[in-house]
Structures are given as structure tokens and as C-alpha cells.
Amino acid sequence: MTVQPVFVEPDYTYLQLNVDVLYDPYKTNMTTSELQTKVKNVILNYASLALNKFNSTFSATDFNQTIKITDSSIITSDMTVKV
């Protein structure tokens, strides 16, 4: 009896996200541009830590919560996901 290993190519799913953030400019000292940069960095960090792993699952709820806690001025975020 012999065992023959079989290598299976992984399936990748690529997501295209469009994120709109509503914030209160009176609750932050940052400019719109600075807040935009901060949110972009949080999104990239989330992708790196939560998604770029074997067998990871995208959670819109966790993603939106991560954006919301980026800054106290953020009221909400709206996201559109394309696969």
C-alpha cells in the first residue's frame, strides 16, 4: 500500500471594497485628508492581519467595527463589496 500526495491549488476570492465614512468634523482635530489616510491604513492593516491567512473569512460586521473605532469622530461607514 502506498500513499500518493495530491496537491490542490487554493481558491482565492478577491474582494473589491468601496467604503464611505460619515464623520463629525467637530469631534476631531484631523483634516478630511488625514482621516481618510488613517481609515485607508486601518483597512490595509485589517486585510493583512485578518484576511491574508489560510482559511480566513471576511466578516462585514467586524470590518465595519474596525473602521468605526478608528476615530471617535466616525459615526458610521457604508460598504459595498464586489467579488
Contacts in CASP RR format, 6 or more apart in sequence:
PFRMAT RR
TARGET T0000
AUTHOR 0000-0000-0000
METHOD contacts of the structure
MODEL  1
MTVQPVFVEPDYTYLQLNVDVLYDPYKTNMTTSELQTKVKNVILNYASLA
LNKFNSTFSATDFNQTIKITDSSIITSDMTVKV
10 54 0 8 1.000
13 83 0 8 1.000
14 83 0 8 1.000
15 58 0 8 1.000
15 81 0 8 1.000
15 82 0 8 1.000
15 83 0 8 1.000
16 81 0 8 1.000
16 82 0 8 1.000
16 83 0 8 1.000
17 43 0 8 1.000
17 79 0 8 1.000
17 80 0 8 1.000
17 81 0 8 1.000
17 82 0 8 1.000
18 79 0 8 1.000
18 80 0 8 1.000
18 82 0 8 1.000
19 39 0 8 1.000
19 43 0 8 1.000
19 67 0 8 1.000
19 77 0 8 1.000
19 78 0 8 1.000
19 79 0 8 1.000
20 77 0 8 1.000
20 78 0 8 1.000
20 79 0 8 1.000
21 35 0 8 1.000
21 36 0 8 1.000
21 39 0 8 1.000
21 67 0 8 1.000
21 74 0 8 1.000
21 76 0 8 1.000
21 77 0 8 1.000
22 74 0 8 1.000
22 75 0 8 1.000
22 76 0 8 1.000
22 77 0 8 1.000
22 78 0 8 1.000
23 35 0 8 1.000
23 71 0 8 1.000
23 73 0 8 1.000
23 74 0 8 1.000
23 75 0 8 1.000
24 73 0 8 1.000
24 75 0 8 1.000
25 32 0 8 1.000
25 73 0 8 1.000
26 73 0 8 1.000
27 72 0 8 1.000
27 73 0 8 1.000
28 35 0 8 1.000
28 71 0 8 1.000
28 72 0 8 1.000
28 73 0 8 1.000
30 38 0 8 1.000
30 71 0 8 1.000
30 73 0 8 1.000
35 71 0 8 1.000
35 73 0 8 1.000
35 74 0 8 1.000
38 70 0 8 1.000
38 71 0 8 1.000
39 67 0 8 1.000
39 70 0 8 1.000
39 74 0 8 1.000
42 66 0 8 1.000
42 67 0 8 1.000
42 70 0 8 1.000
43 67 0 8 1.000
46 63 0 8 1.000
46 66 0 8 1.000
50 56 0 8 1.000
50 62 0 8 1.000
51 58 0 8 1.000
58 81 0 8 1.000
60 79 0 8 1.000
60 81 0 8 1.000
63 79 0 8 1.000
64 77 0 8 1.000
64 79 0 8 1.000
67 74 0 8 1.000
67 77 0 8 1.000
68 74 0 8 1.000
68 76 0 8 1.000
68 77 0 8 1.000
END
